[in-house]
């Protein structure tokens, strides 16, 4: 905690990791490019901090929305098109839910 407060007092973005094998470690950010992460490590090295880059696999999640029979009339083509405009990767499929989700 002392190290975290010290980093934050120097305006270095830093956060405590609360879960996983790095729990209680300090995260200096999540980077989509390795060279960006290595740049942060180099800048920290200049002010006498040791930091390591650790690559974590990206998790992809899928979310399913089940529309009940009584509400299907509200989900018309215009609403679907609006949702697709807001979320270009949205996919629409009509399928039986028994194999995807339960009613619980």
C-alpha positions as CSV (number, residue, x, y, z in Angstrom):
1,X,0.0,0.0,0.0
2,X,2.9,2.3,0.7
3,X,4.3,1.8,-2.8
4,X,0.8,2.4,-4.3
5,X,0.4,5.7,-2.4
6,X,3.9,6.7,-3.5
7,X,3.2,6.0,-7.2
8,X,-0.2,7.8,-7.0
9,X,1.4,10.8,-5.3
10,X,3.7,11.1,-8.3
11,X,0.7,11.0,-10.6
12,X,1.5,7.6,-11.9
13,X,-1.7,5.7,-12.7
14,X,-1.6,2.6,-10.5
15,X,-4.2,0.3,-9.0
16,X,-4.2,-2.7,-6.6
17,X,-4.9,-6.0,-8.2
18,X,-7.5,-7.8,-6.1
19,X,-8.0,-11.2,-7.8
20,X,-5.9,-13.9,-9.5
21,X,-2.3,-14.9,-9.1
22,X,-1.2,-11.2,-9.1
23,X,-3.5,-10.3,-6.2
24,X,-2.1,-7.6,-4.0
25,X,0.3,-6.5,-6.8
26,X,0.1,-3.1,-8.5
27,X,-1.2,-2.7,-12.0
28,X,0.1,0.2,-14.0
29,X,-2.5,-0.2,-16.7
30,X,-3.8,-2.4,-19.4
31,X,-2.3,-1.9,-22.8
32,X,-3.3,-3.1,-26.2
33,X,0.2,-2.8,-27.6
34,X,3.3,-4.3,-26.0
35,X,5.5,-1.2,-27.0
36,X,3.1,1.1,-25.0
37,X,3.6,-1.1,-21.9
38,X,7.3,-1.2,-22.4
39,X,7.4,2.6,-22.7
40,X,5.8,2.9,-19.3
41,X,8.3,0.4,-17.9
42,X,11.2,2.5,-19.4
43,X,9.8,5.8,-17.9
44,X,9.4,4.2,-14.5
45,X,13.0,2.8,-14.7
46,X,14.2,6.4,-15.2
47,X,12.8,7.3,-11.8
48,X,14.1,4.2,-10.1
49,X,11.1,1.9,-10.1
50,X,11.3,-1.7,-11.3
51,X,8.3,-2.9,-13.3
52,X,7.6,-5.9,-15.4
53,X,5.2,-6.4,-18.4
54,X,3.0,-9.4,-18.2
55,X,0.9,-10.5,-21.1
56,X,-2.6,-11.8,-20.2
57,X,-4.8,-13.6,-22.6
58,X,-7.8,-11.5,-23.7
59,X,-11.1,-12.9,-22.7
60,X,-13.9,-12.7,-25.2
61,X,-17.4,-12.8,-23.8
62,X,-20.7,-13.4,-25.5
63,X,-24.0,-12.1,-24.1
64,X,-27.3,-13.5,-25.1
65,X,-30.6,-11.7,-24.7
66,X,-33.7,-13.7,-24.5
67,X,-36.9,-11.9,-25.5
68,X,-40.0,-13.6,-24.2
69,X,-42.9,-14.5,-26.5
70,X,-45.1,-11.7,-25.0
71,X,-42.5,-9.1,-25.7
72,X,-41.4,-10.1,-29.2
73,X,-43.7,-7.6,-30.9
74,X,-41.7,-4.8,-29.2
75,X,-38.4,-5.9,-30.8
76,X,-39.2,-4.9,-34.4
77,X,-36.8,-4.4,-37.3
78,X,-36.4,-0.7,-36.6
79,X,-35.3,-1.3,-33.0
80,X,-32.9,-4.1,-34.2
81,X,-31.4,-1.7,-36.8
82,X,-30.9,0.9,-34.1
83,X,-29.2,-1.5,-31.8
84,X,-27.0,-2.7,-34.7
85,X,-26.1,1.0,-35.4
86,X,-25.0,1.4,-31.8
87,X,-23.3,-1.9,-31.6
88,X,-21.9,-2.9,-35.0
89,X,-20.8,-6.3,-33.8
90,X,-24.3,-7.2,-32.6
91,X,-25.7,-10.4,-34.1
92,X,-29.4,-11.2,-34.2
93,X,-30.5,-14.8,-34.4
94,X,-33.8,-16.4,-33.7
95,X,-33.2,-19.7,-32.1
96,X,-34.7,-22.0,-29.5
97,X,-33.3,-21.0,-26.1
98,X,-33.4,-24.4,-24.5
99,X,-29.8,-25.2,-25.6
100,X,-28.5,-21.7,-24.7
101,X,-30.2,-20.7,-21.5
102,X,-32.6,-22.0,-18.9
103,X,-35.6,-20.1,-17.5
104,X,-34.1,-20.0,-14.0
